[in-house]
């Protein structure tokens, strides 16, 4: 695995589970200012930074006409492309 893997890389390797990704999306949707989110195996991600640094996700979440489903998909994409830290 890469030295600085994305959440998606960790997901493919089954280090981070679907439930972890879904919980991260839920946490962001409940509070878009969420910062530290801890994945099951000791990986940490800043949810607000993940979304704000991914242009499509940032624009989609801010779009008042975007459906809830589309916003959740955008947040999921940003989370999967982010690079979590190990505390």
C-alpha positions as CSV (number, residue, x, y, z in Angstrom):
1,X,0.0,0.0,0.0
2,X,1.1,3.6,-0.6
3,X,3.0,5.4,2.1
4,X,0.3,8.1,2.3
5,X,-2.9,6.3,1.3
6,X,-6.2,7.8,0.6
7,X,-9.3,6.7,2.5
8,X,-10.3,4.9,-0.7
9,X,-7.0,3.0,-0.7
10,X,-7.6,2.0,2.9
11,X,-11.2,1.0,2.1
12,X,-10.1,-1.2,-0.8
13,X,-7.6,-2.8,1.5
14,X,-10.4,-3.4,4.0
15,X,-8.5,-1.4,6.6
16,X,-11.5,1.0,6.7
17,X,-14.9,-0.5,6.4
18,X,-18.1,0.7,4.6
19,X,-19.6,1.4,8.0
20,X,-16.7,3.7,8.8
21,X,-17.1,5.6,5.6
22,X,-20.9,5.8,6.1
23,X,-20.4,7.1,9.6
24,X,-18.0,9.8,8.4
25,X,-20.6,10.9,5.8
26,X,-23.3,11.0,8.5
27,X,-21.0,13.0,10.8
28,X,-20.3,15.6,8.2
29,X,-24.0,15.8,7.1
30,X,-25.0,16.3,10.8
31,X,-22.3,19.0,11.3
32,X,-20.4,20.4,8.3
33,X,-17.9,22.0,10.7
34,X,-16.8,18.6,12.0
35,X,-13.1,18.4,12.1
36,X,-11.6,15.2,13.7
37,X,-13.2,11.9,12.7
38,X,-11.6,8.7,13.8
39,X,-11.9,5.6,11.6
40,X,-11.9,2.2,13.2
41,X,-8.2,1.3,12.8
42,X,-6.7,4.5,14.1
43,X,-6.9,6.8,11.1
44,X,-8.1,10.3,11.6
45,X,-9.6,12.7,9.0
46,X,-10.7,16.3,9.1
47,X,-14.1,16.1,7.5
48,X,-14.5,19.9,6.9
49,X,-11.1,20.1,5.3
50,X,-11.8,17.0,3.1
51,X,-14.9,18.5,1.7
52,X,-13.7,22.0,1.3
53,X,-10.5,20.9,-0.5
54,X,-12.5,18.9,-3.1
55,X,-13.9,21.5,-5.5
56,X,-16.9,19.5,-6.8
57,X,-17.9,18.4,-3.3
58,X,-17.6,21.9,-1.9
59,X,-19.8,23.4,-4.6
60,X,-22.3,20.6,-4.5
61,X,-22.8,20.8,-0.7
62,X,-23.2,24.5,-0.9
63,X,-25.8,24.3,-3.7
64,X,-29.2,24.8,-2.2
65,X,-30.8,23.0,-5.2
66,X,-28.7,19.8,-4.9
67,X,-30.6,16.8,-3.5
68,X,-29.7,15.3,-0.2
69,X,-28.6,12.2,-2.1
70,X,-26.2,14.2,-4.4
71,X,-24.8,16.0,-1.4
72,X,-24.1,12.7,0.4
73,X,-22.4,11.3,-2.7
74,X,-20.2,14.4,-3.0
75,X,-19.2,14.2,0.7
76,X,-18.5,10.5,0.3
77,X,-16.3,11.2,-2.7
78,X,-14.3,13.9,-0.8
79,X,-13.8,11.5,2.1
80,X,-12.6,8.7,-0.1
81,X,-10.1,10.9,-1.9
82,X,-8.8,12.5,1.3
83,X,-5.6,11.2,3.0
84,X,-6.2,10.4,6.7
85,X,-3.6,10.8,9.3
86,X,-2.5,8.2,11.9
87,X,-2.5,9.9,15.3
